[in-house]
Amino acid sequence: MPTHATDKAEQADYYDHRVEDPEFETNRPHGESRFYRYLMDFKFARVAQQLSRPLHGARVLVICCGSGMDAEYLVRGGATVVAMDISAGCLERARIRAERYGLTYGLVQGDAENLPFGDGTFDYGFVHDGLHHLTEPDRAISELARIARRGIMVTEPADAAITKLLIRVGVMKPYEEAGNYVLRFRPDRLATLCRSLGFKRVASSRYLLKYGHPPAAWWRRLDSDVPYLAARAAFGLFGVAIFGRWGNKLAFVAERSGEAAETAT
């Protein structure tokens, strides 16, 4: 059985050298179909809207930052951002993204389970589809809690019955191309962990969403107004309103009390 260190090295090697479409990673959601861009906007807004205060002016650490998409969203939302990943290849793509789109954020190579920052260095910690790659996600959350004065934001796969069914019948795989088992998260368990780490307020929501990575070429057929608006309406009705409570995507935030957030160091 591979060791924890080997798992990390293998994941870093995949994102350094074996990503199938580096240009897609560097550029997304730019240049993609209209509906895909909407869904990426939705994912970010879904978690940010659960905070009790705006992100504008906040200092945010993004862990498992990949090629910088989340850092870009945060910068455009008015935050000061440091983006961190274990993969040098990811960081190079994030650097190219920043140059290409006129963005400013810091880039640091590091391990999400052992953050190279002091206590309370940031206002918030943020992770999008990164925890499910890790062997010890609870440790990464504890590290985010340590460096975050105000709170943490998490958007990850949810532990959903629909996913288990699709894996069982062979429609989905339990592993990703990078070789990692896809961990899936329960909001109640995250809430218990975060309260034990000193957070007083937690909020979460789920929704049902599946897209390719990259999305299929036929998504371009949704770019004109009528199919695009129909796709948005269908997602809002079925993916959020009707089936959202059982959804496979989780948006979760945990925040400290106002006084603790201002005094944490």
Buried (B, 14 or more C-beta within 10 A) or exposed (E): EEEEEEBBEEBBBBBBEEBEEBEBBBBBBEEBBBBBBBBBEBBBEBBBEBBEBEBEEBBBBBBBBBBBBBBBBBBEBEBBBBBBBBBBBBBBBBBBBBEEEEBEBEBBEBBBBEBEBEEBBBBBBBBBBBBBBBBBBBBBBBBBBBBBBBBBBBBBBBBBEBBBEBBEEEEBEEEBEBBBEBBBBBBEEBBEBBEEBEBBBBBBBBBBBEBEEBBEEEBBEBBEEEBBEEBBEEBBEEBBEEBBEEBBBBBBBBBBEEEBBEEBE
